[in-house]
Amino acid sequence: MPITAQDVYPLLGELLHACQRIEWTMKYLVEQAYRKVEFKTVDELQKPPKIEDKWMSNPDTLGMVVRDFLQDFYGEPADDCADVDCVKFELRYSFNADVDADVREENRRRRAAELADLVAIRNFLAHQFGLRYPLHDEESCTAAMAYLEDAKAKLKKHDEQLKFEVNMFQAIRQDMCSMAPNMPMIMERVRRADELKGKIGKLKTYNFSNMAERTIFDFTDRQDVIEAILYGEQDITLDAYMSKPIEVRLANLQWLAELSENPNFIEAVRKQQQKRGVI
């Protein structure tokens, strides 16, 4: 039975719809690949704003989405973002992060070639199919159907690969969520760490050279330095802090010294640890 244009149109529509479905799935993954939430007040931290999904209104073409997809999931690991004057929480997902550079590049080249084929099929169906196959006669309809059957098999493979990546993404996200069961607590730690950056600045240049021969606090009468050292304790009074075991206080001082990167502070803490028999 001869093939007619009426036989071709349903399969053409099916494949165009399949391309759209793949495109929207990739737009969803691209949006989820990187999440950044900033908190400028304690109230925002305690009641995080709802994250709005915008992928359904993303106007990017398939080629643009493929570019972002390759960069996000198969590109080089992203550098940390620059510091900002607020608490920020970031999530990044990648299918290519835990491999060495050569394997990462090979994975990216392979996926880029696969997605280039996907874009070529979609563009041909959307923009060139009618020119190549006018469907005016049986020969044209037969050739068109042969092309569509081949394209259908290729799109099926693309769809299967993308479903595999969606499952991989969901598994990675589940693992990350399992490592952070108490997000409010983690966010509070992030806030406190961000606040500490300012206080640590007061410890960067202070001369702690005589600290090893004295008690922990009598080396200075600078209240801002004392507050920086006490930071992180629920009760920041000097008496309450001094009541803690020396090992606890020295561990806290070692942490602060390393954060401050002040060689005098680091050496003074080391000397006190030796003097007290902690190291």
C-alpha positions in Angstrom: 0.0 0.0 0.0 1.5 3.3 -1.0 2.6 5.8 1.7 0.8 9.2 1.5 1.2 12.5 3.2 -1.6 11.5 5.6 0.6 8.7 6.9 3.6 11.0 7.4 2.0 13.9 9.3 1.1 11.9 12.5 4.7 10.6 12.9 6.1 14.0 12.2 3.9 15.5 14.9 4.9 12.7 17.3 8.6 13.4 16.8 8.2 17.1 17.2 6.4 16.5 20.4 9.1 14.2 21.6 11.7 16.9 20.9 9.7 19.4 22.9 9.4 16.9 25.8 13.2 16.4 25.8 13.7 20.1 25.6 11.5 20.8 28.6 13.1 18.1 30.7 16.5 19.6 30.0 15.2 23.1 31.0 14.1 21.6 34.3 17.5 20.0 34.9 19.3 23.2 34.0 17.3 25.2 36.5 17.8 22.6 39.2 21.6 22.4 38.5 22.4 25.5 40.6 20.4 26.9 43.4 21.4 30.0 45.3 19.4 31.5 48.2 20.5 34.6 50.1 19.4 35.6 53.5 19.8 39.2 54.7 18.0 39.0 58.0 17.5 36.5 60.8 13.8 36.4 60.0 14.6 35.4 56.4 16.9 32.7 57.7 14.3 31.2 60.0 11.5 31.5 57.3 13.3 30.9 54.0 11.4 32.3 50.9 9.8 29.9 48.6 11.9 28.9 45.6 10.0 29.6 42.4 10.4 27.2 39.5 10.8 29.2 36.3 11.8 26.5 33.8 8.3 26.3 32.3 8.6 29.9 31.1 12.2 29.6 29.9 12.2 31.0 26.3 15.7 29.6 25.4 16.0 27.4 22.3 17.0 23.8 22.5 20.6 24.8 21.3 20.9 27.3 24.2 19.6 24.8 26.7 22.1 22.2 25.5 24.9 24.7 26.0 23.8 25.4 29.6 23.2 21.7 30.3 26.7 20.8 29.2 28.3 23.6 31.2 26.3 22.8 34.3 26.4 19.0 34.4 29.5 18.1 32.3 31.7 21.3 32.6 34.5 22.1 34.9 33.7 22.3 38.6 32.5 25.8 39.4 34.6 28.1 41.6 33.1 29.3 44.9 31.1 32.5 44.4 32.4 35.8 45.7 31.5 36.8 49.2 28.5 38.9 49.6 27.1 40.9 52.5 24.6 38.3 53.5 24.3 34.6 54.2 24.1 32.5 51.1 23.2 28.9 50.6 24.3 27.2 47.3 23.6 23.8 45.8 25.4 22.6 42.6 24.7 19.3 40.9 27.1 17.7 38.4 27.3 14.3 36.6 31.0 14.9 36.0 32.5 16.1 39.3 34.1 13.1 40.9 36.4 12.1 38.0 39.8 13.3 36.9 40.2 15.9 34.2 40.8 13.6 31.3 37.7 11.5 32.0 35.7 14.6 32.6 36.7 16.0 29.2 36.0 12.7 27.5 32.5 12.5 29.1 31.8 16.1 28.0 32.9 15.5 24.4 30.8 12.3 24.2 27.7 14.0 25.6 28.2 17.1 23.4 28.3 15.0 20.3 25.1 13.2 21.3 23.3 16.4 22.0 24.5 18.0 18.8 22.8 15.1 17.0 19.6 15.8 19.0 19.7 19.5 18.1 20.3 18.6 14.4 17.3 16.2 14.3 15.0 18.8 16.0 16.1 21.6 13.7 15.7 19.5 10.6 12.2 18.4 11.7 11.2 22.0 12.6 12.8 24.0 9.7 13.9 21.8 6.8 11.7 18.7 6.7 9.1 20.3 4.4 11.7 21.5 2.0 13.5 18.2 1.8 10.3 16.2 1.6 7.5 18.1 0.0 5.2 15.1 0.1 3.8 15.7 -3.3 4.3 12.2 -4.6 4.7 8.6 -3.3 8.5 8.7 -3.7 8.8 11.8 -1.5 6.4 10.3 1.1 8.3 7.0 1.2 11.6 8.8 1.7 10.1 11.0 4.4 8.7 8.0 6.3 12.1 6.3 6.1 13.8 9.4 7.6 11.2 9.7 10.3 11.5 6.1 11.3 15.3 6.5 11.6 14.8 9.8 13.6 12.3 8.1 15.9 14.9 5.4 16.8 17.5 8.1 17.5 15.2 10.2 19.6 14.3 7.1 21.6 18.0 6.7 22.5 18.2 10.4 23.4 15.1 10.1 25.6 16.5 7.0 27.4 19.8 8.8 28.1 18.0 11.8 29.5 15.8 9.6 31.7 19.0 8.0 33.0 20.4 11.5 33.8 17.1 12.5 35.5 17.4 9.4 37.7 21.0 10.2 38.4 20.1 13.8 39.4 17.4 12.6 41.7 19.8 10.2 43.4 22.4 12.9 43.9 19.8 15.2 45.3 18.5 12.6 47.7 22.1 11.9 48.9 22.7 15.6 49.5 19.4 16.0 51.4 20.2 13.0 53.6 23.4 14.7 54.6 21.5 17.8 55.6 18.5 16.6 57.7 18.3 19.7 59.8 18.5 22.6 57.3 17.6 25.4 59.8 20.5 24.3 62.1 22.8 24.3 59.1 21.6 27.7 58.0 22.2 29.1 61.4 25.8 27.7 61.4 26.3 29.4 58.0 25.0 32.7 59.3 27.2 32.5 62.4 30.2 31.6 60.2 29.5 34.5 58.0 29.2 36.8 61.0 32.5 35.4 62.3 34.4 36.6 59.2 34.1 40.2 60.4 35.1 39.3 63.9 38.1 37.3 62.7 39.4 40.4 61.1 40.2 41.8 64.6 42.4 38.8 65.2 44.4 38.9 62.0 46.9 41.5 63.0 46.9 41.6 66.8 50.3 40.6 68.4 49.8 37.6 70.5 53.5 37.1 71.2 53.2 37.1 75.0 50.1 35.0 75.2 51.9 31.7 76.0 53.2 33.1 79.3 49.9 34.3 80.5 46.3 33.1 81.0 44.2 33.1 77.9 42.7 36.6 78.2 45.0 38.7 80.3 47.2 39.5 77.4 44.9 42.2 76.2 42.3 44.6 77.5 40.8 45.1 74.0 37.2 44.1 74.3 36.7 43.6 70.6 39.5 40.9 70.6 37.9 39.2 73.6 34.5 39.2 71.9 36.1 37.7 68.8 37.6 34.9 70.8 34.4 34.3 72.8 32.4 34.2 69.6 30.4 31.0 69.2 29.7 30.5 72.9 26.2 30.7 74.1 27.4 32.6 77.3 30.1 35.0 76.2 31.0 36.2 79.7 34.7 35.7 80.6 33.9 33.8 83.8 31.7 31.3 82.0 34.3 30.8 79.3 37.1 30.3 81.8 35.1 27.7 83.6 35.4 25.4 80.6 38.2 22.7 80.5 41.5 24.1 79.2 41.4 21.5 76.4 38.1 23.0 75.1 39.3 26.5 75.3 42.6 25.7 73.5 40.7 23.8 70.8 38.5 26.9 70.2 41.6 29.1 70.2 43.3 26.8 67.7 40.3 27.0 65.4 40.2 30.8 65.6 43.9 31.1 65.1 43.7 29.0 61.9 40.8 31.1 60.6 42.7 34.3 61.4 45.8 33.1 59.6 47.8 35.3 62.1 51.2 33.5 62.6 51.6 35.1 66.0 48.3 33.8 67.2 48.9 30.4 65.7 52.3 30.1 67.4 51.0 31.4 70.7 48.3 28.8 70.8 50.8 26.1 69.9 53.0 27.1 72.8 50.1 27.1 75.2 49.1 23.6 74.0 52.7 22.4 74.6 52.8 24.1 78.0 49.5 22.5 79.1 50.5 19.1 77.7 47.7 19.1 75.1 50.1 18.3 72.3 
